[in-house]
Structures are given as structure tokens and as C-alpha cells.
């Protein structure tokens, strides 16, 4: 499910496990997700999956942090509880409940006093939108200045149980354990596991350039090769990601390579190295020809365009056109 904080513009595009009762079909799907992640880890094929930090912590067996993870997942509830906790007196406390009620569009009766109009119970809404009792009989217990700290503690516990999502995470870990030794995850940090499985949503152009081979007589100093790199340098990250998709049919590419870690220069992790080669055949003017790729080999077949403008025009067409049956 999308991160709840995305409703206020925080962690937009991030996902977490959906809390709630686990059905048998869901368990099988989550086990498949774990296997999918395991294959990505073993094959060094990054997946375009943006999970919250709490997901990666659960995957490698780290404890969820009550402060930082709660704040990242549900910034609205976290702010509400912080304000309740900081209330200096009962008047400030009632004002906060009034403000919260207005934001929730609760109806109020004009002939009732302030406390009864904004009467909160010992209940709270789950991340799935279901109102539940925080303690037994909570729907009959009013939230007051005296019991506010118990209310705050109960809401935090509810959210932490939803964030940990124990049964669902266990299903993912079971699937992962069928592909790789699960004990190895304890050697990795949250950042390590996320980078290995999902890479980065951005393209490191310097890294890509350092892992490029030139074939059939081409060299980096050729004018059209220079035009090619100048064009990529002018691209936004969105267009660079489109180029990667076009050239090797992957959403993301690895951000590390064995050759960078002291191994032989010929040791690369797929899809590296990128290869640049001349186009097939020699008929027609180079400026009238299109860029072709062989995605399985991460090979770009680049015509000898006469100028930077022509190169940019042809490259933009290639990465944005889906009508070309030979495009990546």
C-alpha cells in the first residue's frame, strides 16, 4: 500500500506492507515477492521498487524504531500525538481536540459545551481506515486530560503493530529464504539491502561512461561519440532513465560493479558494460538513420550524426517513441 504520509506530500511514491489479516492467496503472493527479491539480489538486477525503510528493516530482522519509523509512515498521526503530549494544561488539550475534530469534519451541536461537542473515545482509525478500540471497551471511554498519556501510548502501539506487519513480513522472508541463505541478511545494513535489490532511481552518468565499450573501430574521441555523451549530459534524470529503459530494457541498472571493487577490468555485472557500435549496413545519409539497440547485450548502434543537434533530436525520438518495433 502507498505510504500514508504521501497524503501530505511526504514519502510520495513509497510503499509498505498492507496491515490486516493475512489470507492464503496473499501469503502466496508475498512469498513470491520474497523470491522475486532474492532473484534480484543474486542476479544483481535492480528492481524499480520503492519501499519504506521499515520494510527493509523487517526484511533483515532489525527492530522498528518507535520515533523515526512512525514519523516516516504516518506524519499526521505522529504530529497529533506530539501535540497532545506537549499540551501544557487541560485548556490547551481541549483546544487541540477541537482543532483535530474540525479537520476531521466532525459535526458539532451548537447547544452543547466544548468538551461534549468534541468528545473523543479510546478508539482510533487503522491505516486501512477501520476504527478500532484501543483497549477493551474503548468505545465507551472518553479521552480526557487525565488519561491522555494512556491514549497516546495505545495509538503508538497500534501503529507500530501495523508497521511491523509481522505475519506478512514473515511470508516475504520465507520466500526470500527459498532463494538465498536468510542468515546472510544479518550482515547487511538497510542501505546495503535496498541498493542491492533496488539500485538507485537515478542514473550515474560518470559510472555509465566508465563502464562503456566501443566496438568495431569506434573510440571515445570520435565526434559523434562526443555528441552522444554531451546529449546525455544535457538530459534530465527522467530522460536518462528512459534511455536506460530503451538501451537495455531495465528500469534501473546496478550502481556497483566488481571491477570497481578491485577486480579485473573485464569483470562486470550484467548488463554492464554498455556497448556502442556502428549501425548495421551503410546505405543512406547517417543523419537520416535511426538509433537501434540490442537490449539483451546493452548495445547502442549509433549512426555518425553530423552535429550535436541531430544527435539530440534522434536520441530524444528513440527514447520517447514506442512505435519503433526495434526500440528497447
N, C-alpha and C positions, 0 to 999 in steps of 0.2 A: 504494500500500500504506500501511497505518497506520504512523505513526512508531514505530520500535522502542522508544523511550523511554516510550511510553504504557503499557508493561507494568509500569512502576514509578510510574505516576501523573504523568508529565511529558509535556507536549505532547499531552494526550489530545484526540482529535478532529482532529488534524493529519495531513496526508498528504504523501507524497513519491513520486517515480517509482520503480517496482519495478526493481531492477537485474537483470541477466542478459542472455542472448542475446535479440536482437530478432527476432521473426518478422514476416513480411509483413503478416498481419492486424493485429498490434499496431502496426506502423508506421503503417498507415492510420488506426487509431483515435486514435493520438497526434497525427497530422496534423489530424484532425477536432477534437481537443481544442484545438489551437492556433488553428484557425479560429473555434471557439466563443469562445475568449478574445478574439480580435480583434474579433469582433462586439460582445461585451460592452464592449470599450474604445471602439469607435466610436459605439455607441448609448447609452453611459452607462447600461447596465443591469447593476447588480452581480449577480454570481453567488455563491451560497452555497457557495463552495469555500474550504476552509481548508488551504492548502499551507504546508509548511515554508519558512523563509527561504531555504534552499539552492535550492529550486525557483525562486523569484523571481530570485535571483542568477544562476542559469543562464540564465533566460529573457532577461535584459537583458545577459548577457555579462560579468558580474562574476566574479572569481575566488573560489572557495570557500575559506573560512578554515579552516586545519587545526585550530585550537583551538576557536573558538566553534561552528562548524557541526558538527564531530564531536561535541562535547559535547551539543549540542541533539538530534542524531539518535539517538545511542547512548550514553546516560549510563552504562549498566552497563559496557560495554567500556572507555569512557573512564576510569571510576573504577579498573578493574582495571589498566589500563596505567599510570595515575598512581601507584598503589600500588607496582607493580613498579619504576617509575623512582625512587621515593623510598626504596626498601629500603636500609638503611644497611649491611647485611652479608649474607652468604650465609644465616645462620640466619633472619633476617627474610624473606629471599627465599623460602626453603623453607616458612616458615610461611604466607606468602601463597598459595603454590601449594596447600598443604594446605587452607586455607580455601576457595579457589576450587573445588577438587575436591569438597569436601563440599557446597558449594552446587549443584554440577552433578550431585550424586547419583552420583558415580563409585564403583564397587565397590573395596574395598581388601582385600588379603590380610594377615591378622594376623601371618604369619610373615616378612613382608618388612620391610626397613628403610624409613624415612620417605621417602627420596629415590626409591626404586624404586616405592613404593606410589602416589606422586603424580607419576608421570613424564609430563611434557608434551612433545609433539613440536612441530616447527616447522610446525604446521597451525593453522587457525582456522576457525570457522564463519561463513559469509557471512550477510548479512541475510535470505537466503532459506532458511537452515537447512542449507546444504550445507557439509560440511567440505572444505576445500581446502588444498593445500600452499602455504606462504608463499614457499618457494624450491624449486628443483628438488631432489627427494629429501627434502623436508621431513618426510615421514612416518617417515623413518629417523634423523632428527637430534633428539636430546634437547634440551629447553630447560634451560639451566644458568645459573649466576651469571655465567659468562664471556660468554655470547652473548645475554644478556637484552636489551641495548640494540638489537641487530640484530633481535630478535623484536619489540620494541615498534615499531621503525621499519617493519617489514614489515606488522604488523597495521594501523597507521595508514594506510599506503599502500593496503592492501586496502579499508579503509572509505572512504577518500577517492575511490577509483575508483568505488565503489558509489554514493556520494553525488552525484558529478558526473554519472554515468549519461550519458555523452557521446552515444551513439547515440540514445537515447530523447529526450533534450533537443533534439537536432538535428531530430528528427521533429516535435516540438512547434513549434519555431521555424520550420520550413518551412511548416507550416500557418498560423501567425501571419503570416508574410511574404506569404501569398496574400491577406490582408485589409488589412493596414496596412504602410507602409514600415518594415521592420525596423530601419533606421538610427535612427529616432526613439527607440527604446528606450534608446539610449545617453545620452539627455538626462534620463532618469528615474532616480530612486532606487528602492531596493527598496520603501520605504514608498509612494512615488507609484504604482508599478505595481500593488501589492496593493490600494490604496484604489480606484484607477480600475477595476480588473477585478472586485473582490470586495466593495468597500464595507466597512462595519463590521457585525459580528454584533449590534450593539446599535442601539437607536433613540434618536436625539437629539430629545427631545420639544420642546425650545425651537426647534430648527431646523424641525421639522414644523409647529409652531404659526405660525412666521414665514412659512411657505410654504403657508398655507391661505386659501382664498377663501370668502366667504359669499354665497350666491345667493338670489334671489327674496325680497328684503326682509329676510333674516336679517342680524344684526350680532353681533359678538363679545360684546356685553353682554347679549344675550338670556339669561334664566335657564337654559333647557335647554342652551344652548351652554356656559355656565359649568359646568353639571353634567357635560357631556361632557368638558371638559378636566380637571376635578377628578377624574373617574373614571380617565382615562388617567394622570394623575399618581400615582394610587394603585396602578397596575399594576406588576407586576414586569416585567423585561425580556423574560421568556418570553411574558407576555401581550401586551406591546406588539408583539412580533414576530408574534404570532398576529393581532393587529389589522391590522397592515400586510398580512399574507397575505390576510386577509378583505377588506380595502378595495381592494387593487389587484392581488392575485394574484401578488405578487412576494415572494420570500424576504427580500430586502434592498432598500433604497432608497438612492439616492445620498446621500452626506454632504456634497456640494458642489453649488453651483448658480451659473450665470452671473450672476444678479442679486446674489449675494453678493460677486462679484469686481469690482464697479463697473459692471456693465452695467445696462441698463434694468430696472426692477422687473417689467416684463411678460415679461422673458426668463427662461425656466425650462427646466430639463432634465426630460424625462419621468421619472417620472409626475407630477412637481410641476406646478402646485400641487394640493394636496388640496382638494376642494370639499365644502362642507356645504350641503345643500339641504333644503327641507321634503319630507315623504313625498308620494307620489302619492295623489290623492284626499283626501277629508276625512271619510269615514264612520267612525263608532265613536269611542270614547274614545282619546285619544292613549296613555294608559298601557297599553292592550290591544294596541297595534300593535307590530310588529317593525321593527328597523332593516334597511334594504335598502341595497345598494350597486350601483354600476355600475363594475366593476373596470377596464374599459378607459379610463374617464375619472377614476379615483381619486375617485369621488363617493360621499359618505355621505349617505343620505336619512334624516334624523333626526327622529323624532316629538317633539313638545313635551311631554316627560315632566314630571310634576309635582314630582318630588323627585329628590334625588341617589341614594337607594336604588333607585328604579325604573330610573334610568339605568344604574346599575352592574349590576343584575340583567339588563336587556335586552342590555347590551353584552357581558357575560360569556357569555350564551347565544349571541349572534351569533358570537363568535369561537371558540367551542368546539363548536358544533352543526354537524354535517356532513349532517344530514337535511334542512336547509333548501335547496331547489333554487335559491333566489335568492341564497344566500350566496356570498362570494368564495372 
